[in-house]
Amino acid sequence: MVSLRFLLCFLYISSTYATIVSHDGRAITIDGHRRVLLSGSIHYPRSTPEMWPDLIKKGKEGGLDAIETYVFWNAHEPTRRQYDFSGKLDLIRFLKTIQDEGLYGVLRIGPYACAEWNYGGFPVWLHNMPGMVFRTTNKSFMDEMQNFTTMIVDMVKKEKLFASQGGPIILAQIENEYGNVMGPYGESGKAYIKWCANMAQSLDVGVPWIMCQQNDAPQPMLNTCNGFYCDNFVPNNPNTPKMWTENWTGWFKQWGGKNPHRTTEDVAFSVARFFQRGGTFNNYYMYHRGTNFDRTAGGPYITTSYDYDAPLDEYGNLNQPKYGHLKQLHDVLHSMERTLTYGNISTIDFGNSASATIYKTEEGSSCFFGNGNENSDAKISFQGESYVVPAWSVTILPDCKNEAYNTAKITIQTSMMVKKPNEAEDTPSTLKWSWRPENVDNFILKGKGESTQTQLFDQKVVTNDQSDYLWYMTTVKFKKRDPFLGKSMSLRINSTAHVLHAFVNGKHIGIQHAEDGKFNYVFEKDVKFKSGRNVIALLSITVGLANYGAFFESKPAGITGPIFITGRNGDETIVKDLSAHKWSYKTGLNGFENQLFRTESMSKWSVESVPFNRSMTWYKATFKAPLGNDPVVVDLMGLGKGTAWVNGNNIGRYWPAFISSENGCDAKCNYRGAYHAEKCLTNCGEPTQRWYHVPRSFLNAEGDNTLVLFEEMGGNTSLVSFQTTRVGSVCANVYENKIIELSCDRKPISVIKFASFGNPYGNCGSFEKGTCESSNNTVDILTQECVGKEKCSIDVSTKKFGAPDCSGAARKLAVELIC
């Protein structure tokens, strides 16, 4: 007779060995149970393996069920059939970290990612294959795509990481947002999508495949929605649940641009309204912001910080109140899971964009009261009770009686982050520098390269994206009596270089870069040529390759011409076209080839007369790792443009000299009304990015660390410093009968700067007392409750603070404390 203990053990092993993931028109079903699923995007290459456990744990603590990631083809196969899954590219380790935390995984293989990643995740060698066209019925492309996709699937299968094998992955994705750009591909695009579906299905992963933004996704693919709002999305098949694969928590930054912000209230509103209207799967894009290390930023012009205003900031800190307010929403939605996924649905339209949605089962009912009006609150009468739903918000009532959550009512603290000096240094603001010039003489004086062609090539074709830098060089000879030499002369270059440096006979004649999203421009400078041999050397620099759009792989980069020398004498103009001249090419710069950024580099550096504002210059300094465990940043204010390394680790491109425009920022940000990328901007007239993330795992805790900079344009290194980022102050503005938790994130609360219970007004950093206030000293109460502690929980009530007479108006507590 089999013992009960043995039987229970056997059932446990069986259930962990294989999880059955299926779906119907209501929800993803896991082991026979319909699920409400909240997911968040954390991209493994945009952090480090040392950060993964903490990021994923915070995701779980924030109420997530799953973690989503793209797979980045060009990171894993930088050279054809040569693969890299080391360090922060260790996909399997990342997936196992998700599994260790008890969360599900969503694996978006693509292998097109977009993601503001360089070239959308495609390797440039793919583009350079003969006859290649991306994302259509091109045999070479399909063969390479199938090879990479199959390899990823086989790797994951080998480690038994699909849910069908007992692993965490419940969904896989093929292609990505193709429906947005499909039109120009015509019938070949439709055939391609069918091929993608068939190829993916043949891989037999045992979990559903999804296709986002693909309204004609072939069965059994599940089509899903991406965007700021997806409540009106309707799947293309009645057996496909309503799924949101990218709820954009903010927006990305571009060099020269401002900082975009999406309010906490609006993100919560979008999620609640999605679930009100039948959604059951929501993924935040992004949940962790991350960093575009090395040359991974796309664009062009995507910044090194992949900020996205996500619930976890670039360094892994909680972005409060967004993190906490969404956690509360997740908890409420999970409490209603059975009702939302099995209940009968009915709707009441109250007019003026207000409505109620009721989910009813035999066990009970749950309700959503939605108000899509941007300007006025909605007064709703329901089952004999009255409710007020603020404008542009959703109220959730798990029992259809008591309000458990409203998207516009935030009961979570706001954490204000600050930068602190490096206390490990005696004089942290003044690093000791050495320097050396980038040797460009061979190029600007001799015009010597690696290859020669009688035409101008796209930069991608020559460099294979092994470098941001490509030299275009040619020589022009003039006879002593050449009619050109007696005229006013200029060099005119039609350029698609993101940044262009021009030299003539060793002299730097100018620099120009693309602006305002226009990546084709004309560079023209007056030049004095001499009789005899003249060397023209043009340095083209890319700042991330295009990552989105139909046929985006063919968008030009570099100097594709035409290039002219123009001579003018009065009304007479003579033009000499250099486009078909003999052009010599050289990929990269000598300092990169000699790996001057390596800590063990034996190259000679000078400590004498360290120059400022000198272009094409290498700088090096040593520093001590900041004390403690707070995230580390390096402030590169004062520099121009270039690349930075810490102990040989490339922390990304920098460009603090690129200042955003003075106009277009919002002093106040109204959460009401539909969000778009130009709404709620900040940082006008400031560098797009000043601080750059240095993961702790890049640093030596003991001894010296080395910072190396390659400065392209010229800057002042004396302003560079290392700092830490942490919570500096905490604010809350909460109505009575709520409980607010105040926390300094593992640091003690030092002082209560402001506190008032009554009708205070203002914002964090500028609170003011109102016309009514409790007789009890609110500051003294909070000092006793909170100061010296890492966190405290406050019951916002008249019992705690007294009962101020506010003439019937709602009473609230405003508090600001210093950490």
N, C-alpha and C positions, 0 to 999 in steps of 0.2 A: 504494500500500500504506500502510495506517494505521500510524504508528509506535507502539511500545509505550508510549512516554512520553505521546503524545496520548491513547491509550486509557485509561491510568491516570488522567490528568487528567479525562477525560470521566466515568469511573466515579465519581470523587470528587465532582465537581459534581452528578452525578445523585443520589448518596446524600445529599448535604447538602440538595438541593432538596426531597426528600420522604422522610420517615421513615414506614414502615408500622408502625402500632401496632395490635395486635390482642390477643386473649386466648384461652385455653382454660381448662379446669378447674384447671390447675396454676399458671399465672402470666400476668402481662402479657408479651406477646411484642413485641419491638422489632426490626424488620427480620429477622423469622424466628427470633430467639433468645429463649428464655424467660429472664426476668430476676428476680433477687433485687433488690428495690428498697427502699432506705431513704430516707425523705423527712422534711422538717421544716417546721413552720409558722413563717413570718416574715411578719407583717402589715405591709404597706408604710406605712399611715397611723400605725402605732404607733412609727415611727422617722422618720428624715429621709433624703432622697436621698443626703446626704453619708455616712450610715452604711451604706447598702445594700451597696456593694461589699465592705466589711470583713465585714459579717454573713454575706453569701453565701459569701465566700471561706472563712470559718471553718466554715461548714456543709460545704463541700466537703472541707476539711482534716479535718473530723470524721467523714468517711466517708459523707456523704449523696450520694445520686444525684439528688435532686430537692428543690425548694423548693415549698411549698404556700402559697397565700394565699386568703382570702376576697376578694370584691368588695363594697364597702359602698355600697349604693344611696343612703342618705340623705346620705352624704358627697359623692357625685358628682352627685346631683340634689336639692339642698336645697330648691329651688323647682321646681315642675313645669315641665319643658322648659327649665330653665336648669341648665347642667352645669358641673362644676368638675373638671378633671384637672390642676390646677397643683400645684407644690411636692410635698409628701409624698403627694398624691393622684395623682401621675403614674404610673398603672398601667402604661402602655406602657414607660416608662423602667425601671420595676422589672423587668418581664418581660425586657427587653433586657439588664439587668444579670445576671439569671439565665443568659441565653443566653451572655453574654460570659464567664462563669465555666465554661461547658461543662456545666452542669447541666440537668436536665429541670425542667419546671414542671407543677404541678397547680393548675388554675384553678377555684376553687369559686365560681361565679357566683351560685348560690342562686336568687334574690337575697335570700332570708332567710338571715341569717348566724348569729344568736344571738350567740356570741363575747363575751358580756358587754358587748356594744356597745350604745349608746343605741338603744332601741326595736328591738333585734335587727337593725338595719341598714335598717329600713323608714323612709321619710320620713313625718313626721306629717301633711303635707298629703294623703297618700294616705288616711289614716284619716278626714280631714275631708271627703272627697268624698261626695256624697249616696248613701245606700244601700250604703256600702262595708262588706264583711266580708273579712278577710284569709284567704288560704290555703284557699279553697274555691271551688266553682263559682259564683263571683260575677263577672259579666261585666266590671264595671268593674275589679276587681282583676286578672283575667286579662289584660285589655287592657294595663293599665299594666305588669304583670310582663313580658309578652311584649315590650312596647316597650323596656323597659330591657335585658332579656336580649339581645334582637336587636341593640341598639346596641352592647353590650359585645362580642358576637361579631363584629360587623362591624368594630369598631375593631381587634380582634386580627387578624382576617383581612386587613385592609388592610395591616398591618405584617408579614404572613406569619409569624405567631408560633405557629400550630398546627404540630405535628410533621408533619402531612400536607402542609404548605407549606415544610418545612425548618426550622421553628421549634422551640422547646424544650417546648411544652405537649403532654404525652402523655395527659392525662386532663382532663376537664371535669366539673363537678358541677352538677346542677339540684336545687332544693329542699335541705332540710337537716333531718335528724332529725325528719321529719314523723311517722314511725311511732311515735315516743314519745308523741305527743299526738293521734293520728289518731282515736281512739275517739269523742270527742264530736262530731266532724264527720259521723259516720254514712256513709250511702251517698254523700253529696256529697264526702266526703273521698276515697273510693275513686275516684270519677269525676275528681276534681281531680288525683290522682296520675297517672292514665292520660293526662290532658290534658298535664300537665307533661312526661311522657315523649315524647309525640307532638310537642309543641312543640319540645322540645330536639332531637329527632332530625331534625326538618325544617330545622334550622339548618345541617346538613351541615358539621360541623366537621372530620370526617375522623379523629377520635380517639374512644375509648369515653367514654360518659357514665356517671357513678356517681351513686348515691343512697345516702346513709349512713343507717343505722338504719331501713331500709325493707324489711321482710321480704317484702312483696308487690310489690316493684319490678317493673314490667312489662318484659319483654324489648324491646329489647336493653340496658336499663339494668343496670348492675352494682350489686348491693346490697352494702354494706360495713358494718363494725362500728365503733362508737365506745365508749370506756370505759377503765377502768383495766386490764382484762384482756379479751382477745378470743380466747384459745386455744380456747375451746369453740364459737366462732362457726361456723356452717355456712351457706354461701351458699344462696340459694333456687333455684339452677339448677346442674346438674352442669358446665355450661360456664363458670361464673363462678369466677374464682380467689378464694382466701381473702385478703381485703384488710382492713386496719385503717387507717381514715382519721384517727382521733384516738386516739392513745395518750397519755393525760393524764399529763404529766411531773410534775404537781403539782396545785395548785388555785388558784382566784382568791381575792383578798382583798375583804372588804366593810368599810365604815366601822363601827367598833365591834368588829370581829372580831380574831382573832389571826392569826399568820403560819403558813400550812400548809406542810408539807414532805413530799415523797415521797422516800424514800431512793434512793440510786443503785443499791443492790443490788436493790431491788424493781422499779425500772424495767427494769433489765437482765434480771431474772428473767422479767418479763412478755413481753419481746421474744423471749428465747431460747425460752420455752415456746411462744410463738405459732409460731415457725419450726419447732420440734420437731414441732408438730401440723399442719404442712402450709401454714402461712402463707408468703406470698412478697412481700407489700407491707406496710410499716409506716411510718406517718407520726406523728411526734411533735407533739403539741399541748400546749404550744408548744415550739419549739426556741429561739426568742429571745423574751424576756419582753415587752419593749416598754412604751410609755407611752400612757395615754389622755389625750392632749393636749386642750385646750379643753373641750368639753362632750360628748366622745364616749363616756365611760364610761356603761355601762347599769346594769341592776340591777332595782330601785333599789339605791343605796348601793355600787356597785362603785368601788373606789379608783382614784386616778389612776395608780398603779403597777399594771401588769398583770403581776404578778410570775411566778406559775405555777411557780417553782422550776425553770426551764428550763435546759438546758445552756449557753445564753448568757444572761447576766443582762440586766437592763433597759438597761444602758449599753453592752452588747456585750462585756463581759469574759467570759472562760471561767469557767464555774461548775464548778470542780474539787472532787471527782473525777468528777462526773457526765459532763461533756463527754468526758474522756479514757477513762473506763471504757466508755462506749458506743462510742467510736471503735474501741477494741480489739475489741469485739463485732462491729462492722460489718466490720472487716477480716477476721475469721474467717468470717463469713457469706458475704462476697463470694468468699473463697477456695474455698467449697464450692458456688458458684452452680450449676454444671452438675449436680452430684450432687443438690442439693436440688430442682431443677426438672425433672430427667429420671429420677431414680432410682426404683426400686421401693421401696416403703415397707413395713417390717415393725416390729412392736412386741413387746416382752417386758415383761410385768407382773411385777415383783418383789414386789408387795404393799406394804402400809403406805405407799401413795402414791408409790412409787418405780417408775420404768419406764425402758426403753431404747427409742429409736426409731432404726432403721437405714435409711439411704438408700443403695441399692446400684445401681451401674451396671456395665457391663463393665470400665470403667477402674478402679473401686475403690469403697470404701464410706466413708460419714461417719456419725457417731453422735452422738446426744444422750442423756445420762443425766439424767433429771429426778427431783427429789425435792420433792414438794409437801407433805411433812410439816412442820408448823410447829415441831416440838419436837426431833426426833431426826435425826441424820445417817443416811445410808443407806450400808451396805456392800454393794457390788455385785461379783459375780463374772461376768466376761464374757470368753469366748474364752481361758480359762486365766489371766486377770489379775484382780487385785483393785483396786477403786477405792472411795474414800470420797467421797460427794457430800454436802456440808453441807445441813442443813435449809433448806427453802425456797430451793433453788438449782437451776441447770441447769449441767451440765458438757458442754462441746462437744469432741469428738475428731474432727477432720477426716479422720483415717485410721483411726478406730475403735480406735486403740491408745494414742495419746499425747494427754494432756489439753492443749489449747491455751488453754482459757478456762473459768473458772467464774464465774457471776454474783455469787457472794458473796465472791470473793477479789479485793480491789481492790489493784492494783499501781500506782495513780496517786496523785499528791500531792493533798492537800487544801489549797486556797488560802483563806486567811483575809483578807477584805477589810477595809480601814480607811478612815476619812475623814481627810483632811489639811486644815489651815487654808489659806486663800487667801494664799499668800506674795506676791502682787502688791500687797497692801494693807499699809500701815504698821501699822494697827490693825484687823486683819480682823474682829474680833468686834464692832466698834461702827460700824455704818453711820450716816451722817448723814441724818436723815429730814425730809421736809416732809409736810404733810397738808392735807386739806380734807374737810368733811363731805359726805355724800350728802344732797342737798336733797330732803327728803320732805314739806315743809310743805304743798304742794298736795294731797297725799293724806291726811295724817293730820289736817290742820286744816280743809281745804275739801272733801275727798272727791271731787275732780274727776278724772275719767278720760277715756277716749277713746270709750267706748261705754256704753250703759245697757240693761239688760234686767231684766225682772221675774222672774228666776229665777237660781239658782246653776248655773254651767256648769263642766264638767270643764276643767281648766287647758289641756289639749291643744287643745281646741276654740277657745279664745280666743287663745292665744299662737302656735299653729302650730309650737310648739317653737322659736321664735326667741329665747327667753330662758328662764332658770331662774325668773324672777321674774314674779309676777302679783299686782296689787293688786285686792282685792275691797273696795268701799266702799259704805256706805249711811248714810243719816241717819235718826234716830229722834227724833220730837218728843213731849215730855211737857208736858201742861198743869200749871199750878202745883199744882192739887189732884188730880193724877192719883194713883190709889191705889198705883201702882208706887213713887212717889218716897218714900213713907213706910216702905218695907220694906227688908230686907236683899236686895240685888240681885246677880245674877251673870250673866255672859255665858257661854253654853254652846255650843261649836262641835263638831259631829261632822266630823272632818277626815280627809282622805286627803292633805293636804299633807305632803311629806317633812319640811319644817321650816315652822313657823308663827310669825310675829310678829303680835301683836295690839296695836292702839292704840285708845284711846277719848278723844276730844276732845284729841288731840295727845299724850296720855300713853301711854308704852309700858307695857302692863299685864302682859306676859308673853311668853315664848317656849317652844315645845315642839317636839320632833322625834320621829319614829318610832324605836322601839327594838325589839330582839330579833326583827326580821323582821315586826313587826306594823305595817302601814302604814295602818291605820284606828284612830283613837284619839279620845278626847274631851278637848278643851281646855276647862277651866272656871276662871274667875277671878271673884272678887268685884269689882264695879264700882260706882262712884258716878256716876249720871247726874244731869243738872241739868234744871230746867224749861226748856222751849224746845227748840232744835235741838242734837242730839248727833251727832257724827260717829264712826262705827265704821269703822276701816280695818284690813284684814287683809292681810298680805303672805304669800302662799304661795310656797314655794321648792321646786323639784324638784331631786333629786340623782340624775339618770339615770332614764330611763323603763324600764319592764319590758321584758325581752327574751326571755322564754321562757314556754311554756305554751300550751294551747289558748285561742284567742280572747284572747291576752294584750294585743292592741291595745285592748281595752275595759276593762282594769284602770284604775280611776279614779285621777286625780292632781289635787291641788288641794283646793278646798273645795266639796264637793257637798252638804253639809248633812245634816240640818237644823241651823239656828242658832236658838237661843232666848235671850230675856232672861227670867230667872226672878226673881220677887219673893217673899220669904217674910216672914211676920209670925206667929210662933208656929206654929200648925198650919195656917195659911192659906197657900196657894201660888198665885200667879198666873203664868201662862206666856204669853209673847208670842212667836209664831213669826215670824221675820224672813226665812224662806226665800223667800217670794214678794214680798218688798219690792223696791223699785227699787234694783238694784245697779249701780254704776258700775265699769268695768273699765279697768285700765291695764297694758299689757305692759311689762316691763323697768323699769330704773332710769335716772335722769337721767345719772349718771356714765357708764353704758354708752353711752347715746345720744350723749353729748358726747365719747365716746372718750377719756376721761381716761387710758387705758392706752397711748395712742399717744405715742411719744417726742417727736413734733413738736407735741403738744397745747399750745395757747396759754393754757389755763386757769390761773388764779392759784392758787398753793399757798402755804401759810404755813409758816415755819420756827420760829415762836414757839409755845412751850408745846405741844409735840407730845403729844397725849393718849394714855394707855394705857387699855386695857379700855373703849374707847368703841365702841359698835356703829355700823353704817352709816357707816363712815369709810374714806376713801381715804388711802393712804400711798405715798410715793415716795422712792427713794434711788438714788444712783449708786454704781458700784463698778467696779473694774478686773477684767478677765478673769484668772482664775487662770493662772499660768505653766505651760508644758508642754503635753502632749497628753492627760493623764489626763481621764476623764469628769468633768463638773462637776455638782454638786448644790447646792441651796439648802436649808439647815436652817431650817425654819419653826417650830421648837419655841417655844412661848410664845404662838402665835397661836390664834385660835378657829376660825372657819370662813370661807371665802371663795374668791377666785380670784386667781391670780398671773400676771403678765406680765413677760417679760424682753425689752426692746427692741421692745415691741409684740406679741411672740409669746406666745400664751396657753399656759402650761405646765400648765394644768389646775386643777381644784378642789383646795383643801386643807382639812383638818379635823383638825389635830393635837390639838384639844381633846377629840376623841372617843377615850376611853380604853377599851381592851379589859378584860374582867373579869379578876380576879386568879386565877381557877381554870381548870383544864383543860389546862395546859401539861405537857409531858413533859420531865423532866430528862434521861432517856435515851430514845432512839428505837430500838425493835427492828424491824429490817427484816422479820423473819419474820412471816408471816401476811398476809392480804389487807389492802390499803390502803383507807382511806376518808378523806373530807375532814376528819374530826375526829381523825385519828391524827397523832401527831408535831407537835403545835402548839407554837409558841414565842411570845414577846412578850407574855405575860400582864401586865396592869396597866400597859401602855405605850400611847402613841399608835399607832393602826393604821398611820398613815404619817406619818413625821417629815421625811424627805428627799425632794426633788422634783427630777427630772432636768431639767437645762438643757443641751440639745445644744450642742456647740461652735459649730455653724453659726448659732445664735441670737446669738452674742456677737461683739462687735468686739474683735479681738485687740489693737488699739491704741486708746487713748483711753478715754472713759467708756462705761459701759453703764448702763441704767436698769432698775430693778426697781419695779414698781407692784403694790400689793396693794389689793384691796377686801375689807375686814374686815366681816363681817356681825354677828358676835356680840360682838366685843371681845377684844383680845389685847395682848401686850407685844412690840412690834417690836424692842426693844433686844437680844433674844436671836437675831435672824435673822442668819445668816452664810452666805457661800459657801464651799464646800469642794470638794476633789477626792476621788475614790474610786480606790483602787488596791490591789494585793496588799500586805499588811503583813507576813504571815508565811506560811510553807509548812510543812506537816507530811506525814510518810509513816510507815506502819507496815506493813512488807513482809516476807514470809517469804523465807528464803534461796533461792538459785538463781533469783532474779528480777533484772531490771535495772530500776532506778527512775530516772526523769529528774526532776530538781528544777529549777524555773524560777521566777524572780521577774517574769515577763512584761515583758521588755525593761528591767528594772531590775537593778542588781548585787546579788548576795547579800552581805550585810554581816557577818553573824556566825552561828555555829552555837550556838543556845541550848541544845539538848539533843541527845544522840546516844548510843545504846546498842545493841550487838549481843549478843543472848542471848535472854532472855525478859522484856523490859520490858513494862510494862502501863500502862494509862491511855489518855487521849484527847488530842487536839491541845490544847496549852496546859497540860496537866497530866500529861505522861508521867512515869513513875517507873522507876528501875532495878529489875530483878527479882532473882531469887536466883542467876542465873548471868550472866556477862558476859565478853566476849572480853578477853584479856590486852592486846591492842593498844589504844591510845588511840583510840577511835572518833571523838571530837571532833576530835583532831588530824588524823586521816586525812581527814575531811570538810572541815576548814578548808583543808587543802592542795588538795583536789580542787575545792572549790566557791567559797570566799570570793573576792570580787572579780569573779566571772564572772556573766553573766546566767542561765546554766543549766549544769548538770553532770549527767553520767550515771554512776550508781553500780552496780557489780556487787555484789549482796548475796550474798557468799560467804565461806567460811572462808579462802579464799586471800587475800581482801582484808582481812578483819578478824581473822583468827585463829579458833580452834575452841573455843569455850567448852563445857564439859561441862554440858549441861542435862538429864542423865539420860534421854536418848532423846526428850525433847520437841522439837517443831519450833522452830528458831531463827529469829529475825526481827530486823530493824533498825527501830528507832523513831528518828525525827529531827524536830527542829523548828528551822527557820532563820528569820532575820529579813531582810527585804528592805530 
